[in-house]
């Protein structure tokens, strides 16, 4: 392992010092002899580990007593690592289980140095690319106990290990939940499409056809026949329209261009409410506050001004989105009589001041619009936030350019945000909340 700087109370030790490393067993060849399978003893192989997402919760094979006689059982909680072809993938057993010699079991000794098995599993997961790179090459890549024994492991004190493992586990659960939601969404859409294309929306009786049951009022056409009829109808419509339509022909493109010219060059007056704010700036806000209009009118004026500013500016200034959302919540609370007019006006004034001051702050920080948007979102949740953290997070987005429409990239970006934000927030729930708010931001093209 290359030189790295660790906290003074952390240790760097060899894996063999802190864990018992034992190879799996299945002595009989060929390994797929059916005489050894079909009992009630769980048996896993390399594919179960690589597909497990860190925790082996299911199995597809079992051994009978004859199979167990040529294998061995490892206890629940053992870390299993792949050592042939697919190198260095790890998972924790969630039940007692047997596995062959293409896998190795790792169990913390907890004698001289205490090690949490979840922490060790996550740490070894981060080492997989390096293990694969360093694995000796023969007919295929392989590693063994001698390869793993001297592998360097970073070991914090046990409470910190547990905290790190808990955080990573929470993030992993959130990611798994989001991934499952996407899968269910796809399943629901497929099921709904199947129903609509076979039952319709009118709840009518069904009839049997060559392609299955369909609503009684529906018909089955061959596509070629349908297109012939459609083209004939189009020609007939054109003939009738030409013969009977006495209205002048209107060039829609010309009409659209004329409309745009009128919009640009003709000015008309319109009625305005007293104290209307034309642009959010310090001078207009001060003039607005000096007017003698009622609080209700002021609330309407300032909420409209903020909304207009957000609509016109959010495409180039993403931080305005969160300002607009907060202003809209205040306006709705006032309209629903959840807060008094004076309180609503105070909150909206604070939001307006924040908007005016934001651009000055961005220029002082000397950052782009995307970084500043990230900075403002984090600042609402964390005290003593600094702009370098926002720059780091902004750089993360560069690895996922298509996250806005690519569900896989969105999941991976969310995971990276969790990992980057947790050291800043120190709270799992707040990390998830800030990540959600960051993912709402629209990115400005640089």
C-alpha positions in Angstrom: 0.0 0.0 0.0 1.3 3.5 -0.9 2.1 6.0 1.8 -1.0 7.5 3.3 -1.6 9.9 6.2 -3.7 8.4 9.0 -5.1 9.8 12.2 -2.5 9.2 15.0 -4.8 6.8 16.9 -5.5 4.6 13.8 -3.4 1.6 13.0 -2.1 -0.1 9.8 -1.9 -3.8 10.2 -1.7 -7.0 8.2 -4.9 -8.9 7.6 -3.5 -12.1 9.0 -2.8 -10.3 12.4 -6.4 -9.4 13.0 -8.4 -12.2 11.3 -8.5 -15.9 10.8 -8.2 -16.7 7.1 -9.5 -20.2 6.0 -10.1 -21.7 2.7 -13.4 -23.2 1.8 -13.6 -26.9 1.0 -15.2 -29.3 -1.4 -12.7 -32.2 -1.8 -14.6 -34.4 -4.3 -14.1 -34.0 -8.1 -16.1 -33.4 -10.2 -17.6 -30.7 -8.0 -21.0 -31.0 -9.8 -21.6 -34.6 -8.9 -25.4 -34.7 -8.0 -24.8 -37.4 -5.4 -23.5 -34.7 -3.0 -26.4 -32.2 -3.4 -30.1 -31.9 -2.5 -30.0 -31.9 1.3 -30.7 -29.1 3.8 -27.2 -27.6 4.2 -26.8 -24.2 2.4 -24.0 -24.2 -0.1 -22.8 -21.1 -2.0 -20.3 -20.4 -4.8 -18.5 -17.5 -6.4 -21.6 -16.2 -8.2 -23.5 -15.9 -5.0 -20.9 -13.6 -3.6 -20.5 -11.3 -6.6 -24.3 -10.9 -6.8 -24.9 -10.4 -3.1 -24.4 -6.6 -2.7 -22.3 -7.3 0.4 -24.6 -9.6 2.4 -25.4 -13.2 1.5 -29.1 -13.6 2.4 -30.1 -16.4 0.0 -28.7 -19.6 -1.6 -29.6 -21.7 -4.6 -27.8 -24.9 -3.8 -27.8 -27.3 -0.8 -25.6 -30.2 0.3 -26.7 -33.5 1.8 -24.7 -35.3 4.5 -22.5 -36.9 1.9 -21.7 -33.5 0.5 -21.0 -32.1 3.9 -18.4 -34.9 4.5 -16.3 -33.4 1.7 -16.9 -29.8 2.6 -17.2 -27.7 5.8 -19.6 -25.2 7.4 -18.6 -21.6 8.1 -20.6 -19.7 10.8 -23.0 -16.8 10.3 -21.0 -13.5 10.2 -18.0 -14.9 8.3 -16.7 -12.6 5.6 -16.4 -14.6 2.3 -14.0 -13.4 -0.4 -13.7 -14.7 -4.0 -10.2 -15.8 -5.0 -10.5 -17.3 -8.6 -11.4 -15.5 -11.8 -13.5 -12.9 -10.0 -10.9 -11.6 -7.5 -11.6 -9.9 -4.2 -15.4 -9.6 -4.0 -16.6 -9.9 -0.5 -19.9 -10.5 1.4 -21.0 -11.4 5.0 -22.8 -14.7 5.6 -26.2 -14.2 7.2 -26.6 -17.9 7.9 -24.4 -20.9 8.6 -23.2 -22.1 5.2 -20.7 -24.3 3.4 -18.6 -23.2 0.4 -15.9 -24.7 -1.9 -12.2 -23.9 -2.1 -12.8 -21.2 -4.7 -13.8 -19.0 -1.7 -12.0 -18.0 1.5 -13.6 -17.3 4.9 -12.3 -14.4 7.0 -13.2 -14.1 10.7 -11.9 -11.3 12.9 -9.9 -12.7 15.8 -10.7 -9.8 18.2 -7.7 -10.7 20.5 -5.0 -8.1 20.4 -6.9 -5.7 18.1 -10.7 -5.6 18.0 -12.2 -5.5 14.5 -15.9 -5.2 13.6 -16.7 -7.6 10.8 -18.9 -5.2 9.0 -16.2 -2.6 8.9 -13.7 -5.1 7.7 -16.1 -6.3 5.0 -16.5 -2.7 3.7 -12.8 -2.0 3.9 -12.0 -5.1 1.9 -14.7 -4.1 -0.6 -12.6 -0.9 -1.3 -9.5 -3.1 -1.9 -11.1 -5.2 -4.7 -9.7 -3.3 -7.7 -6.2 -3.3 -6.2 -6.4 -7.0 -5.3 -7.5 -7.8 -8.9 -4.6 -5.7 -10.3 -2.0 -7.5 -8.1 -3.4 -11.0 -8.5 -0.9 -13.4 -10.1 -1.8 -14.4 -13.6 -1.8 -18.0 -14.8 -4.4 -19.8 -16.9 -6.7 -17.5 -14.9 -6.2 -15.0 -12.0 -6.0 -16.5 -8.6 -5.2 -15.4 -5.1 -4.7 -17.5 -1.9 -4.2 -17.3 1.9 -0.6 -16.4 1.4 -1.6 -13.5 -0.8 -4.2 -12.2 1.8 -2.2 -12.7 5.0 0.1 -9.7 4.5 -2.6 -7.4 3.0 -2.6 -4.0 4.7 -5.7 -3.0 6.6 -6.5 0.4 8.2 -7.9 -0.1 11.6 -9.5 2.8 13.6 -10.6 2.2 17.3 -13.6 -0.1 17.5 -16.3 2.7 18.2 -15.1 4.5 15.0 -15.2 1.2 13.1 -18.8 0.7 14.1 -19.8 4.3 13.3 -18.2 4.0 9.8 -19.9 0.6 9.2 -23.3 2.0 10.4 -23.0 5.0 8.1 -22.1 2.9 5.0 -24.8 0.4 5.8 -27.5 3.2 6.1 -26.4 4.7 2.8 -26.4 1.2 1.2 -30.0 0.6 2.4 -31.1 4.0 1.0 -29.5 3.1 -2.3 -31.1 -0.4 -2.4 -34.5 1.2 -1.5 -34.2 3.7 -4.4 -33.1 0.9 -6.8 -36.0 -1.3 -5.8 -38.4 1.7 -6.3 -37.1 2.1 -9.8 -37.6 -1.6 -10.5 -41.1 -1.5 -9.1 -41.9 1.5 -11.1 -40.8 -0.4 -14.3 -42.9 -3.4 -13.3 -46.0 -1.2 -12.5 -45.7 0.5 -15.9 -45.4 -2.8 -17.7 -48.4 -4.2 -15.9 -50.5 -1.1 -16.5 -49.6 -1.1 -20.2 -50.5 -4.7 -20.5 -53.9 -4.1 -18.9 -54.7 -1.0 -20.9 -53.8 -2.6 -24.2 -56.1 -5.6 -23.4 -58.9 -4.1 -21.3 -59.1 -0.5 -22.3 -60.5 2.2 -20.0 -64.3 1.8 -20.3 -64.7 -1.4 -18.3 -66.6 -3.2 -21.0 -67.1 -6.9 -21.7 -64.3 -8.8 -23.5 -64.4 -10.9 -26.6 -62.0 -13.5 -27.8 -59.8 -12.8 -30.9 -56.8 -14.3 -32.7 -54.5 -12.2 -30.5 -56.4 -12.8 -27.3 -59.2 -11.1 -25.3 -59.9 -7.5 -26.1 -62.9 -5.2 -25.4 -66.0 -5.9 -27.4 -66.0 -2.5 -29.2 -62.4 -2.9 -30.3 -61.3 -4.5 -33.7 -58.2 -6.2 -34.9 -56.7 -4.9 -38.1 -53.6 -5.9 -40.0 -51.4 -2.9 -40.1 -51.1 -2.8 -43.9 -54.9 -2.8 -44.3 -55.3 -0.1 -41.7 -52.8 2.2 -43.5 -54.6 1.8 -46.8 -57.9 2.9 -45.2 -56.1 5.7 -43.4 -54.6 7.1 -46.6 -57.9 6.8 -48.4 -59.6 8.9 -45.7 -56.8 11.5 -45.9 -57.3 11.9 -49.6 -61.1 12.1 -49.3 -60.8 14.7 -46.5 -58.4 16.8 -48.7 -60.8 16.7 -51.6 -63.9 17.8 -49.6 -61.9 20.5 -47.8 -60.7 21.9 -51.1 -64.2 21.9 -52.5 -66.2 23.4 -49.6 -63.8 25.5 -47.5 -64.4 29.1 -48.3 -62.1 30.5 -45.6 -58.9 32.1 -46.7 -55.7 30.1 -46.4 -53.6 31.1 -43.4 -49.9 30.6 -43.3 -49.4 29.5 -39.7 -45.7 30.2 -39.8 -46.3 33.7 -41.1 -48.9 34.3 -38.4 -46.5 33.2 -35.7 -43.8 35.5 -37.0 -46.2 38.4 -37.2 -47.3 37.8 -33.6 -43.7 37.9 -32.4 -43.0 41.2 -34.3 -46.1 42.7 -32.6 -44.9 41.5 -29.2 -41.5 43.0 -29.7 -42.4 46.4 -31.2 -45.8 47.3 -29.7 -46.1 48.6 -26.2 -49.3 48.7 -24.2 -50.0 49.8 -20.7 -51.4 47.6 -18.0 -52.8 48.2 -14.6 -50.5 47.6 -11.7 -51.1 47.1 -8.0 -49.6 49.7 -5.8 -46.0 49.1 -4.8 -45.3 46.6 -7.6 -41.7 45.4 -7.6 -40.2 45.4 -11.1 -36.9 43.9 -10.2 -35.5 42.4 -7.0 -32.7 44.8 -5.9 -31.9 46.8 -2.7 -33.4 50.0 -4.0 -36.7 48.5 -5.2 -37.1 46.6 -2.0 -36.5 49.7 0.2 -39.0 51.7 -1.9 -41.5 48.8 -1.6 -41.2 48.7 2.1 -41.9 52.5 2.4 -45.3 52.2 0.6 -48.5 52.5 2.6 -50.2 49.5 1.0 -51.7 46.8 3.3 -49.6 43.8 4.3 -51.8 41.6 2.1 -50.9 43.6 -1.0 -47.3 43.6 0.0 -47.3 39.8 0.4 -48.8 39.4 -3.0 -46.3 41.8 -4.6 -43.2 40.4 -3.1 -44.2 36.7 -3.7 -44.9 37.6 -7.3 -41.6 39.4 -7.6 -39.7 36.4 -6.2 -41.6 33.9 -8.4 -40.8 36.0 -11.5 -37.2 36.3 -10.5 -36.9 32.5 -10.0 -38.7 31.7 -13.3 -36.5 34.1 -15.3 -33.2 33.3 -13.6 -33.2 29.7 -12.4 -31.9 28.4 -15.7 -28.6 30.4 -15.2 -28.7 30.6 -11.4 -29.8 27.2 -9.9 -29.7 28.4 -6.3 -32.8 30.4 -7.0 -34.8 27.1 -7.1 -34.5 26.6 -3.3 -35.4 30.3 -2.7 -38.5 30.0 -4.9 -39.6 26.8 -3.1 -39.3 28.5 0.3 -41.1 31.6 -0.8 -43.9 29.4 -2.3 -44.3 27.6 1.1 -44.7 30.9 2.9 -47.3 32.1 0.4 -49.3 28.9 0.7 -49.1 28.9 4.5 -50.5 32.5 4.4 -53.3 31.6 2.0 -54.2 28.6 4.0 -54.3 30.8 7.1 -51.6 28.8 8.9 -49.6 32.0 9.6 -50.5 35.7 10.0 -49.9 38.4 7.4 -47.2 40.0 9.5 -45.3 36.7 9.9 -45.6 35.9 6.2 -44.4 39.4 5.2 -41.4 39.1 7.6 -40.4 35.7 6.1 -40.8 36.9 2.5 -38.7 40.0 3.2 -35.9 37.8 4.6 -36.0 35.6 1.5 -36.0 38.6 -0.8 -33.0 40.1 1.1 -31.2 36.7 0.8 -31.8 36.8 -2.9 -30.4 40.3 -3.3 -27.4 39.5 -1.2 -26.7 36.1 -2.9 -25.3 37.4 -6.1 -22.9 39.7 -4.2 -21.8 36.7 -2.1 -21.3 34.6 -5.2 -19.0 37.3 -6.7 -17.1 37.6 -3.5 -16.6 33.8 -3.3 -15.5 33.8 -7.0 -17.3 30.6 -7.9 -19.5 29.5 -10.8 -23.3 29.2 -10.6 -23.3 25.4 -10.0 -20.9 25.6 -7.1 -22.7 28.5 -5.6 -26.1 26.6 -5.8 -24.5 23.7 -4.0 -23.0 26.1 -1.4 -26.4 27.7 -0.7 -28.2 24.3 -0.3 -25.6 23.0 2.2 -25.4 26.3 4.0 -29.1 26.0 5.0 -28.4 22.6 6.7 -24.9 23.0 8.1 -23.1 25.6 10.2 -19.6 26.8 9.2 -19.9 25.5 5.7 -17.0 26.5 3.4 -16.9 26.9 -0.3 -14.2 24.3 -0.8 -16.7 21.6 0.2 -19.1 22.9 -2.4 -16.4 22.8 -5.1 -15.6 19.2 -4.2 -19.3 18.2 -4.5 -19.6 20.1 -7.8 -16.7 18.1 -9.2 -18.6 14.8 -8.3 -21.3 15.8 -10.8 -18.8 15.7 -13.6 -18.6 11.9 -13.3 -22.3 11.5 -14.0 -23.2 13.8 -16.9 -26.4 12.0 -17.7 -27.8 11.5 -14.2 -30.9 13.7 -14.9 -32.4 11.0 -17.2 -30.2 7.9 -16.6 -31.5 6.1 -13.5 -28.3 4.2 -13.0 -26.2 7.3 -13.0 -28.7 9.0 -10.7 -28.2 6.1 -8.2 -24.4 6.2 -8.5 -24.4 10.0 -8.1 -26.6 9.8 -5.0 -24.2 7.3 -3.5 -21.2 9.6 -4.1 -23.1 12.5 -2.6 -23.9 10.5 0.5 -20.2 9.5 0.9 -19.1 13.1 0.4 -21.7 14.9 2.5 -21.7 12.6 5.6 -18.4 14.0 6.9 -19.9 17.5 6.5 -23.3 16.8 8.2 -22.3 14.0 10.6 -26.0 12.9 10.5 -27.4 10.2 8.2 -30.8 11.8 8.0 -29.4 15.2 7.2 -27.1 13.7 4.6 -30.0 12.2 2.8 -32.1 15.4 3.0 -29.3 17.6 1.6 -28.6 15.0 -1.2 -32.3 15.1 -2.2 -32.2 18.9 -2.3 -29.0 18.9 -4.4 -30.5 16.5 -6.9 -33.4 18.9 -7.5 -30.9 21.6 -8.8 -30.7 22.1 -12.5 -27.2 22.3 -13.8 -25.9 25.3 -15.8 -23.9 24.4 -18.8 -20.4 25.8 -18.4 
